[in-house]
């Protein structure tokens, strides 16, 4: 196999990276169009548009889908220095099935196996991370579970997480469980690395049921007491700083090591503009993660950060896919 790291022009000034996003960039094939996606790539593109400087570490094929992904790096102002090109395996692809026709809130993913992002090269990513973080660690390293389905990319991820130059970086796990894409061992290893974990209510129920040493005694309900108890059980075993649970239309729930609770439950959230129309919910969680990370990075008030992240996720549901085709969409969200 011949592979290479994509290099930007020498005329471009050296980026001042302050975040690392590690994971898959791929194509979401909807019934009537193809959209560039992948949870980590969604987060990285949104972060770039929100004013951050993430180093995206991923791998694509030398094919038309890969060209679409490369174009998105350029279009959204995201550096392609961490983009590996694979001469053998194809760019990642996911078939998105809209199960209920006109109901845009319902979708199902069919994730194809053996894609370029399964073969991220450890040596290349370590070399790059050491080059761009020679003295100060990144503020945060974002990662998920799907990129760990293959031994090669899992090894590369763990090498980054454990690199000396990344010591002190906050490890942000966006669990993003997909059927058949992550073993329980992978989930537990990911939780062990994580300082902050973001997951939805179903993922929270799964991990407290299956990823704790002691069986969790009750069903997790969507109320403050039940969510607090579940988050505390998770944090006690995995020694985390915070757990964020996204709750769909009900918003979010945050619980940290000081037992601080910040939640939208019981509060009326701002309404969406009259012209807003739901297109699909693809990428809503990724949008939440990106907006949260950006606000966290800027040391903004925690409730303000979480409320903005929730509103940003709702706004993204008004565009097809996870990243807006019109980049003017992001202007009101930059701070």
N, C-alpha and C positions, 0 to 999 in steps of 0.2 A: 504494500500500500504506500502510495506517495501522498504526503500531506504537507501543508504549509500554514503558517500564520499570516493572515492578511495584514499588510503594512500600509499605513496612510502616508501620504506625500510628506517629504521632508519640509515642504513649505508650511505645513501646519504646525503651529506651536505645540510644545509638549503639554498634554493635558494635566491639569492639577486634580487628579482623581482623589475622591474622598470616600467612595463607597465601592464595594464589589458586589456584583450580581452574578451568581453562578447558576447555569441551567440551560434548559432547552429553548431554542428559537425554532419555530416550525410554521406550517401552513394549516390554518383551520379551513377546511372545505365545507362551506354551507351548501344547501341545495342549489342555490342560484349564483354563488360567487365564492371566490377564494380570498381569505383574509389572513394576513400574517399574524401569528399568535405565539403561544407558549407563555405560561404564567411568568417565568422569570424575565422573558423578553418584554412582556407587557409592562412589568414593573419597571424595568430599566428604561424603556422609552418614555413612560410617564414621568419617571424621576428626572430624565434629561429635560423634558418640557416644563417641569416644575422648578427648574433652576439648579438641580444637583449635577454632580459630575461622576456618574457611575462608570466603572470599568466592567463591561459585560463580557463574561467568559463563556463561550459556547462553541459549537461546531456545526457546520452545514455541509451539504454536498455541492459538488461542482456541477450544478444543473439549473434549469429555469426557476425552480422554487427557491434555490439558494440565491439566485439573482434578485428575486423579489425581496428576500430577507435583507440582502445587502443594501438594496435601495431604501429599505425602512431605516436602517442604521443612519444613512445619509439624510433622509427626509426629516427624521425626528431629532437630529443633532446629537446622535449617540456615537461615540468613538467606536471604530471597528478594530482597534488594536488587539482586542481579545478574541477576535473572530477567527477560528480555525476553519480551513477548507479541506474537506475530505475528498479524495479522488476515487474512492471505491463505494462508499455507502451514500444513499440518497438523503437529501434534506428531509427533516422530519415532517410528517403529515398526519393530521387528525381529521376524520370525517365527522362533521357536526350534523346530527339528525334532529330536526325540529319535529318532535313527536306529535304535537297537537295542532299542527297547521297554523292557524291564526294566533294561537296563544304563544307569544314570543318569549314568555317567561320560562318555557319548558324546552330543554334541549338535552341531548345525549351525545357523549363523545365515543367515537371508535378510534382508538389509538393504535397506530401501526407499529409493528415491532422492527427491531434492527435498523435504526436510523442513524444518521451521522452523529447526532448529539449523544448517542450511546458510547461514543469512542473519543471523548475529550482526552487529549494527551496531557499526562501529568507533567512531564518535563517542560513542555511549552508554557503551561499556565504558571508553574512555579517560577520559571525564568522571568515571566512578565510581571508577576506580583512582586518579586524581589526587586525588579528594576524600578517599578513605579511607587513602591512603598519602602524605600531604603532606610528611612529613619522613623517616620511616624506610621503607625498602623492605620488602616482604614477605620473610619468611624464605625462602620457596620458592614457585615457580610450577610447578604441575603441568599438563602438556598431553600429548596423544596425537597420533596420525596421522589418525584417521578424521575429526575435525573439520575437517581441511584439504582435504577432497575438493572443496570449493567455494571459489571465489575470494573471496567475501564474508567467510566465517568465517576463512579463512586470513589475509586482510588484517587482520582484527581481532586475531587471535592474535599475528601478528608485531608489530603496533602495541603490544600489551601487553608482549611480550618486550623490545621495544626502547625502551620509555618511560623517560624520565629518572628518574621516581619508582620504577622497578623495577630501576634499576642496582644491582648487588650482590646481588640475589636469586638463589638457587640455582635453576637451571632443571632440572626433573625430567621427563624424557621417558619415558612409559609407552607403548612402541611400539604394542602391540595391533594387529598387522596383521590385516586382514580382506580376503578375496579381492575384488579390484576396487575397493577403497576408498582406496587410496593409491598414487600413482605413485612411481617410483624417485626422481624429482626431489624430491618431497615428503619421502620418507624421508631423503634426504641432507641436505636443508635442516633437517629436525628434528634430526638428529644433530649438525649444525653448531651449533645453538643449545644443545644439551644439556650440562649439567655432570654429571648422573647419568642413566644410561639403564637402565631395567629392561625385560627382554625374556625370552621363554622360549627353550628350546633350539632350536626350529625357526626362530624369528625371528633368533637369533644366526647360525645356519647361512646364512640368507637374506642377512643384511647383509654377512657376510664374503665371501660369494660374489658379491654384486651391487653393494654400495655402497662398496667399496674401490677405489682407483685401480689398485692392483696386484692381480692375481688371487691369491686365497688358495690356497696350494699343496696343502693336505690337507683331508680331511673332519674336521669337528669331532666328537670323541668325548666321551663323558661321563666324563672323568677329569680330575684336577687339571692335569696338564701340557697337555693339549689345550685345555681351557677357558681356561687362563691365556694360552696363545699366541694364541688367537682374540680374547680380550678386549684383550690388549696391542696387537694389530694394529688393532683398532677404535679404541682410545684414542689411539694414535699419530697416526692420520689426523685424528681429530675433536677432539683436545685436551680430553678429558673428565677429570673427577675420579674417576669410578668407574663400573663396569658391574656390574649385578646380573642374574644368570641364574636364573630359576625352573625347577626340574627335576621338576615334578609330585611323584610319590610319593617321589622321591629328595631333595627339599628344594630347596636353593639353592646358588648359587656367587657369591661376591663378589670382585671384583678392583679395586684402585684404583691411582692414579697413583704410589704408593710401592711398587707390586708386592706389597702386602699381600693375602693370600688368606684369606678366611673362608668356610668351607663346611660343609654338613652331610654331605657325602660321607665315608663311612668312619666315621660316628658313628651311634649308635643314638639316635633321637629319641624323646621321650616318647610313650607310647601315648595314644590317645584314650579318653575315658570309656566304660564298658561300654554306656551308653545311646545313644551316638553311632551314627547310621545315615547313610550317604551318601545325600543327596537328589539333588544335581547339582553339577557343578563350575563352573557359571556364577558369575562374580565372584570366583573364588578368587585370581586374580592381582591384582584390584583390592583385595581385602582385604589381601593381602601389601603392596601399595604403601602403603595407608593406614596400616597398623600400623608399617611401616618409617619413613614420613615422621614420624609422631608421635614415635617413639622417637628418631629423628635430631634432631628439633626440640628435644627435651629433653636432648640431649647424653648419652644413655645409652651404656653400653658396647656396642660394635659387634656383638659376637657375641650378646649378650643381645637387642639390637634385632632382629637377623636371625632368631634362634631364635623369638622371640615372633611375629614376622611370619609365619613358616612355620606355627607352631601356630594362629595366628588364621585363616590361609587354610584350613587343614584343618577348623577348627571351622565356618567359613562353608559348607563343602561339606555340612554337615549340615542346612542350611536351604534352602528353595526360593528360588532367585534369589540375589542378591548381598547383600541386607540383611535382617537378621532381622525377622520380624513382631513379635516380642516384644522390646522394647528392653532388658529385663532381661538379655538375652543378652550385652550389652556391659559390664555392671558389672564382671566379673572382669578385663577387659582394660584398664580405665582405670588410669592410674598418675599 
